[in-house]
Amino acid sequence: MAEVKWIKITTNMFDDEKIRIIESMPEADAILVIWIKLLTLAGKCNRSGYIYLAENIPYTEEMLSTIFNRPLNTVRLALQTFIKFGMICHVTGGNVTQHICVTNWEKHQNVEGMDKIREQNRIRKQRQRQNQRELQPCVTLRDMSRDVTQQIENKNKNKNIIMSPELNELTAVLQKVENYPIDAAKDKQMYDSLVERFPDLDLIGAVTAWSIAKLDEPLIKKSNPRSQIANWCANAQKWGKNQKGSKPIKRQAEVKDNFVDMAKLREIRGW
């Protein structure tokens, strides 16, 4: 729909015989206001006098009553009067009324000017679509380049991390946890912090116990697994669990042959 900001109304409008007859009728002022409102709607639609909410949605009397802020009976009277005087007509398809159309629209309006506005809007929208199509590959390539750069940076950063046997074992446990975001640098930092905070704790045993708990409460996107592990270790220390020298939970390497994949365990449990 091409946007139009104005319509043309002649200064001798009220000298027209039809308008003078309407002025003698009951509800004359309301009917004339509705006429002006219909003309402005036709200008907004800018489709040679047709009036509709959308091309496949014609205005009903109830709709016009609402948008004109006039009683329904007054709107019906006005429409009947305009049809009687040939000021508007209904364009129909089969037995279904489709659209209201202001008759002789081209005679009273600057149709060439309105057509020019419609064509300008068409060209503007066409250019917008073209610009969007041209911009999309650039955005995609930029995103891909950023992702590749990040992967290279992570790879280079991980090359400088020295993995101890216990850290390797910890990583092996974490890799089995569904949705755990493996990051060598962050996991190394977490491991160093846990070792410093809980020197008497069997970290591998505590983390293995946490990973088993995640079978019943899987990680989700908003989870903070490293914070969960720290809290789990703090509770284990507080309650005297997983202490060094106590009977440990079997290490990942010891149960490797008998380890049940978490996805398989879910299938067995019927989750």
N, C-alpha and C positions, 0 to 999 in steps of 0.2 A: 504494500500500500504506500503510494507516494505521498509524502507529507505536504499539505497545503495550509498556509497560514491565513488565507483570506478567501472570501467569495465576493462577487459583485452584486450589489443591490442598487437599483435605479432610484433616483430621487423622486420620481413620479409613481413609485410603487403603490401609494395609497390612492392614486387616481384611477387605478385599474378597476373595472366594473366588478370583477369577482371579489376583490378585496373590500370594495364598498358594500357589497351585499353581505359579506361575512361580518362587517362591522355592525350591521343592523340585527344580527342574530344574537340570541342568548349566548353567554360565554364567549363573546366576540374577542375580548382581550386575550383570554387563554388560548383560543384557537389560533390567533395571529402569532402569539409567542411560539406555539408548537410549529407553525409554518416556518418561522425563522430558524428554529432549532433543527427542523428537517433539512433546510437548505445548508446549514453548517455541517450536518452529518454527511450530506452528499459531497460537500467540499472535502471533508476529511477522507472519505473513501476514494475520491478522485477517480471514479469509474463511470464517467458520462452520466451522472445523475443517479446511479444506483446507490441504495442505502442498505448496508448490512453490517452485522457485527464481525463476521468473517465471510469469506467467499462461499463457504458451505453452511453458514449459520445466519439465516435471515432474522431480522428483528421481529419479535412478536409485539402485540399490543401491550402485553404485560411488561415486556422489557422497556418499551418506550415510555410507559407510565412511570417506571422507576427512574430512568435516566433523565426524563424531563421534569420529574418531581411534580407531576400533575395527576389528578384522579383518573382512574382507568376509564370511567364513563366519558370524561372530557376528552381523553385521547381518542376513544372510539368515535365520538361525535366529530372531532376534527378530521380524522382519517376519512370517515364517510363523506364529509363535506368536500374535502380535497379531491376525492375520487369522483364525486358528483360533478364538480366543476372542471374536471379534467386536469387538475394541477399535479396529481400523482397517478400512477397506475401500478397494478401488481403484475409482475412478470411471473408466469406460472409454468410449471412442468408437470404435465399430467393433471392430476386433481389436487396437487400440493402447491400451495403458495410459496414462492421462493423468495423474491425480493421486492421491496418498494423501490420505485423509480420516479424521480421528478421529471415530468414531461417538459419538453422544450428546453432542456438544460443547456444544450449547445447554443441556443438562441440568446440566452441571457448571460452566459458566462464566457470568460476568455479561455476557450477550450485549447487554443494553441499554447497559451501560457501554461496551462495545467498539464498538457501533454509534455511540454518541455521539462517541467518539474519532474514528471514521472520518469522520463528518459534519463534525466540527470541522476535520480535516485537509483535507477537500474544500473547505470554505469558505475556509480559509487559502490554499490553492493558487489558488483562483479569484480571490481578492483580489490575490495576487501577480501573476498574469497581467494583471489589469486595470490595476494600477499600472504595469506594464511598458509596456502599450499607451499609457497616458496620458503616460508619461515620454518615449517615443520621439519624438513630434513636437517636444517641447521641445528635446531634444538635437539633432535635425536642424536646427531653426530657429536654435539657438545656434551650431552649426557654420557654417551658411550666413551668419549675421550676422558671425561672425569672419572668414570668407573675404572677404566684401564689404568689411569694414573694412580688411583687409590690402591688398586691391586698391586702395582709395582712397588709403591711405597711400603705397603704392608709386607711384601715379600722381602724387600731389602732390609726392613726393620727386623724381621724375624731371623734373618741370616746371622745377626749379631747376638742372638740370644743363646747363652750356654745352657744346655739342658742337662740337669743332673739325673741320675737313674730314678730317684724318687719323683722328680718332676715329670719325667717321661711316664712313669706309672700313673701319676695323678692325671695327666693328659689322656691316657688310655681310658681311665674311668670316665672322665668328662665326655669323651667322644661317644660313649654309649648312651648318654642322657639325651632324650629326645628334645630337640629345639635348643640345645645348649649352644651359645654363640662362641665357638672356639676362636680364641685370639691368643697367640703365643705370648705376646708382650704383656697383655693384661693378665693372663693366667700366671705368668712368671711373677708379676708384681703381686698378685693375690697370694701365691705360694710363699713368697718371701715374707709377706706380712703375717701370714698364719704361723710360719715357723718362728718368727720373732715374738708373736703374742702368746703362742701356746707351745712352748718348748717341750713340755711333758706329754703332749698329745700325739697319738698315732694318727697323723693327718690322713694317710691313705685309708685307714679304717673308718675314720669319721666321714670322709667324703664318699666312700663306698656306701656307708649307711644312708647318707643323704640321697645318693643316686637311686637307692632302692625305694626310698620314700617317694621319689618323683614318679614311680610307677603308678601310684594312686593319685598323685596330684601333679600332672605334667606341667612343664613350663609353658607359658603363653608369651605373646609378643611383649606385654608390659612387665613381665617378670624381671627381677634383678637377681639372677642366679648367684653371682659372686657375693652379693650382700647376704643372700640366703645361706650360702656356705659358711660365711663368717659367723652368722648368728648360730648356725647349727654347731659349729666348733666351740663357740662360747658356751652353749648349753651343755655340750658333751664334757667340757672342762668343769663346768659348775656341778654337774651330776656325777662326775667321776667315771664317765664312760670313755671307751677308746683310749685309755691311758697306755703309755709305753710300758711294756712288761706284763700287761694283762693279756688275756687270751684275745687275740685280734680277730677281726673279721677277715675271712679268706681274701688274700690279695687277688687282683684281677688276673695275674699271670697263673696263679694256682688253679683258678676255676675256668681257665680259658677254654678247655675242651668241653666243659659241662655248662658253659655260660649260655643261658637262654636269651636270645635276642628280645629286646623289650617289645618290639612289635609283635613277635611270636607269642610272648607271654600274654599280651593283651588279647590276642586271638584265642588263646587257651582259656583265659578267664571270662571270655565273652564280653569284653568291654567294647 
